[in-house]
Amino acid sequence: MSKTIRVQGRDLPPSDIAYIGKQIAEHPEWHRTRLSREICAAWAWQDEVGRPKDMACRTMLLKLERRGLLTLPLARRANVNQSRGKSFQPCLHDTSALNTTLRTLQPITLIGADHGNEALLWQTLLTQYHYLGFTTRVGHSRPV
């Protein structure tokens, strides 16, 4: 590679990518977190309050590996996000039109869709009918 590339908000000349490859070769015992912390320290890659940009660096390393520019040490732990990569199977639900007044549906009861069938139906409805779809819940949530 002979030209500078931009990854994770950083311009990386070939010398920086060579530096990362050298660190991986010289320190095979380092795990990915240690590698990213060492790179942050060497490059003074910090946020506004002086903390190392460790996650940005790890993301940069993954992107470089996906481009075939380096080979990272094996991941020590499996992905902690168990739902990533799973396909969503919507539940069947009644889609027939309601031709009635709200008064005839009384009393109306609201229930939380925290778990079980209600949560699956909520996710299905958002996925299929809401213009933004469904990606994840915000804040504290239980698995569906």
C-alpha positions as CSV (number, residue, x, y, z in Angstrom):
1,M,0.0,0.0,0.0
2,S,1.5,3.3,-1.0
3,K,-1.1,5.9,-0.2
4,T,-2.7,7.4,2.9
5,I,-6.2,6.0,3.8
6,R,-8.8,7.5,6.1
7,V,-10.2,5.1,8.8
8,Q,-12.1,6.0,11.9
9,G,-11.5,9.7,11.5
10,R,-7.7,9.3,11.1
11,D,-5.5,9.6,8.1
12,L,-3.3,6.5,8.1
13,P,-0.1,6.7,6.0
14,P,1.5,3.4,5.1
15,S,4.0,4.0,7.9
16,D,1.2,3.9,10.6
17,I,-0.2,0.6,9.2
18,A,3.4,-0.8,9.1
19,Y,3.8,0.3,12.8
20,I,0.6,-1.6,13.8
21,G,1.8,-4.7,11.9
22,K,5.2,-4.4,13.7
23,Q,3.5,-4.2,17.1
24,I,1.5,-7.3,16.3
25,A,4.5,-9.2,15.1
26,E,6.8,-8.1,18.0
27,H,4.2,-8.7,20.7
28,P,2.2,-11.9,19.8
29,E,1.0,-12.2,23.5
30,W,-0.9,-8.9,23.3
31,H,-4.6,-9.1,23.0
32,R,-6.6,-6.6,21.0
33,T,-7.4,-4.3,23.9
34,R,-3.7,-4.1,24.9
35,L,-2.8,-3.4,21.2
36,S,-5.3,-0.6,20.9
37,R,-4.2,0.9,24.2
38,E,-0.5,0.8,23.1
39,I,-1.4,2.5,19.8
40,C,-3.4,5.2,21.5
41,A,-0.5,5.9,23.8
42,A,2.0,6.0,21.0
43,W,-0.1,8.2,18.8
44,A,-1.5,10.3,21.7
45,W,-4.9,9.5,20.4
46,Q,-7.2,10.9,23.1
47,D,-10.6,12.5,23.6
48,E,-11.1,16.1,24.8
49,V,-10.5,15.1,28.5
50,G,-7.4,13.1,27.9
51,R,-8.8,9.5,27.9
52,P,-7.4,7.1,25.2
53,K,-9.8,6.6,22.3
54,D,-9.6,2.9,22.9
55,M,-12.9,1.9,21.2
56,A,-12.3,4.1,18.2
57,C,-8.8,2.4,17.9
58,R,-10.3,-1.1,18.1
59,T,-12.8,-0.2,15.5
60,M,-10.1,1.1,13.3
61,L,-8.1,-2.1,13.8
62,L,-11.1,-4.2,12.8
63,K,-11.7,-2.1,9.7
64,L,-8.0,-2.5,8.7
65,E,-8.3,-6.3,9.2
66,R,-11.4,-6.4,7.1
67,R,-9.6,-4.6,4.3
68,G,-6.9,-7.2,4.5
69,L,-4.2,-4.8,5.6
70,L,-3.3,-6.6,8.8
71,T,-4.2,-9.7,10.9
72,L,-5.3,-9.1,14.5
73,P,-4.7,-11.5,17.4
74,L,-7.6,-13.9,17.9
75,A,-10.5,-12.5,19.9
76,R,-10.2,-13.7,23.5
77,R,-13.9,-13.6,24.2
78,A,-17.0,-14.2,22.1
79,N,-19.2,-11.3,21.1
80,V,-21.2,-10.1,24.2
81,N,-24.1,-9.0,22.0
82,Q,-25.9,-12.4,21.6
83,S,-28.6,-10.9,19.4
84,R,-26.2,-9.5,16.8
85,G,-26.4,-11.6,13.6
86,K,-29.6,-13.4,14.5
87,S,-32.3,-13.1,12.0
88,F,-35.7,-11.7,13.2
89,Q,-38.7,-13.9,12.7
90,P,-41.9,-11.8,12.9
91,C,-44.9,-13.3,14.7
92,L,-48.2,-13.8,12.9
93,H,-50.9,-11.3,13.8
94,D,-54.3,-10.3,12.8
95,T,-54.1,-7.7,10.0
96,S,-57.9,-7.4,9.3
97,A,-59.3,-3.9,9.3
98,L,-61.3,-2.7,12.3
99,N,-64.6,-1.1,11.2
100,T,-65.9,0.2,14.4
101,T,-65.8,3.1,16.8
102,L,-63.5,3.5,19.7
103,R,-66.4,3.4,22.1
104,T,-67.3,-0.2,21.1
105,L,-63.7,-1.3,22.0
106,Q,-64.1,0.0,25.6
107,P,-62.5,-0.7,28.1
108,I,-59.1,-0.2,26.6
109,T,-56.2,-1.5,28.7
110,L,-52.5,-0.7,28.2
111,I,-50.0,-3.4,29.0
112,G,-46.2,-3.3,28.9
113,A,-44.5,-5.3,26.2
114,D,-41.6,-6.3,28.3
115,H,-41.3,-10.0,27.5
116,G,-42.9,-13.0,25.9
117,N,-45.5,-12.7,23.2
118,E,-46.3,-9.1,23.8
119,A,-42.6,-8.1,23.2
120,L,-42.4,-10.2,20.1
121,L,-45.6,-8.6,18.7
122,W,-44.3,-5.1,19.5
123,Q,-41.1,-5.8,17.7
124,T,-43.0,-7.3,14.8
125,L,-45.3,-4.3,14.5
126,L,-42.4,-1.8,14.7
127,T,-40.3,-3.8,12.2
128,Q,-43.1,-4.1,9.6
129,Y,-45.1,-0.9,9.9
130,H,-43.1,1.9,11.5
131,Y,-41.1,4.1,9.1
132,L,-38.0,3.8,11.2
133,G,-38.3,0.1,11.8
134,F,-37.0,-1.6,14.9
135,T,-33.3,-1.8,15.8
136,T,-33.1,-1.9,19.6
137,R,-34.7,-0.6,22.7
138,V,-33.3,2.5,24.4
139,G,-32.4,2.3,28.1
140,H,-32.9,-0.7,30.4
141,S,-34.6,-3.6,28.6
142,R,-35.1,-7.3,29.0
143,P,-34.3,-9.7,26.2
144,V,-37.3,-10.5,23.9
